[in-house]
Amino acid sequence: MEFYSCFDSNGKVIARCQTPQDIEVLRHMGRPIAQVKAMKQEESVVCSLTSSPSDFNEDI
């Protein structure tokens, strides 16, 4: 399973998503996503252990 980190224009992580569709939903909601990077396997383990990458949505 692949997860993605979404960054704003300043390079700050604002969300972590599981699918490209999740990213598009955030963009549609107006989140300032400037860049998306696939997470490394060891980084994505954290998301898979916590039930949902949305638990790591840092844009609060």
C-alpha positions as CSV (number, residue, x, y, z in Angstrom):
1,M,0.0,0.0,0.0
2,E,1.3,3.4,-0.9
3,F,0.8,6.7,1.0
4,Y,1.4,10.2,0.0
5,S,2.6,13.3,1.8
6,C,1.1,16.6,0.7
7,F,3.1,19.8,1.1
8,D,2.2,23.5,1.0
9,S,4.2,26.1,-1.0
10,N,6.5,26.5,2.0
11,G,7.4,22.8,2.1
12,K,5.4,22.1,5.3
13,V,3.5,18.7,5.4
14,I,-0.2,19.5,5.6
15,A,-1.7,16.1,5.0
16,R,-1.0,12.4,4.4
17,C,-3.2,10.6,2.0
18,Q,-3.7,7.0,0.9
19,T,-4.9,7.5,-2.7
20,P,-4.6,10.1,-5.4
21,Q,-8.4,10.5,-5.1
22,D,-7.9,11.6,-1.4
23,I,-5.5,14.2,-2.6
24,E,-8.0,15.5,-5.2
25,V,-10.7,15.8,-2.5
26,L,-8.4,17.9,-0.4
27,R,-7.6,20.2,-3.4
28,H,-11.3,20.5,-4.1
29,M,-11.8,21.5,-0.5
30,G,-9.3,24.3,-1.0
31,R,-6.2,22.9,0.7
32,P,-3.1,24.6,-0.6
33,I,-1.4,21.5,-1.9
34,A,1.7,22.6,-3.9
35,Q,3.5,19.3,-4.0
36,V,2.8,15.6,-3.4
37,K,5.4,12.9,-2.7
38,A,5.0,9.2,-2.3
39,M,6.1,8.2,1.2
40,K,9.0,5.7,1.6
41,Q,8.0,2.2,2.7
42,E,9.3,2.8,6.2
43,E,7.4,6.0,6.5
44,S,4.1,4.5,5.3
45,V,4.3,1.8,8.0
46,V,3.3,4.4,10.5
47,C,0.1,5.2,8.5
48,S,-0.8,1.5,8.1
49,L,-0.5,1.0,11.9
50,T,-2.8,3.9,12.8
51,S,-5.9,2.9,10.9
52,S,-6.0,5.8,8.6
53,P,-3.6,8.3,7.0
54,S,-6.2,11.0,7.8
55,D,-5.1,10.6,11.4
56,F,-2.0,12.4,10.4
57,N,-3.8,15.3,8.7
58,E,-1.7,18.2,10.1
59,D,-3.7,21.0,8.6
60,I,-5.7,21.8,11.6
